[in-house]
């Protein structure tokens, strides 16, 4: 199995999926490898850049993981386009993201326009559940989705959601 992990951080979650070809993309991978020597998988491909700049072959991965990353990239729509392109026809896209109440997501949007340095200290984007679901649905069929349980939900307005997706059926038929 060929797995791509976008925004892997130092954890490299794909390593726990078993054997196969694993590729990790994160702009800070060199720093993680220096800070945590010997803890990251040795038999893997590492791409140290922003995912928006990466050119990978079409239909080259069986699975793409993107865990808690899309809020931090510069162009989430471009990332979804790339994932759609590099994912094989029957491949699986696993994504998690923090979603926010609409009033808080709108406040983040307006404050980030008013104070452009604000997102640098936090997330670039704040999604609502509906907004993110709609973005995913433009590219993929959502096979499964569920909120992840939070221990102290009363401490935060955000809710992390976990999605499992595949290529849209209509697009699969046009590829044949």
Number of C-alpha atoms within 10 A of each C-alpha: 12 17 25 24 23 25 26 23 20 19 14 21 15 22 20 9 10 9 12 13 16 23 21 26 22 21 18 16 20 15 13 16 15 9 11 12 9 9 12 17 17 9 12 15 13 18 17 16 15 16 23 16 9 13 9 13 11 13 15 16 25 18 23 25 23 22 20 17 19 25 18 16 17 15 14 18 16 14 20 19 13 18 26 22 18 20 24 20 21 15 21 21 28 19 20 21 24 23 23 20 15 15 10 16 17 15 12 21 17 12 14 17 12 10 10 11 11 14 17 10 7 12 16 19 20 26 23 21 18 13 13 16 16 12 14 17 14 12 19 22 16 17 12 11 15 11 15 13 10 12 7 7 10 8 8 9 11 19 17 16 20 16 19 17 21 22 23 17 12 9 12 12 9 7 7 6
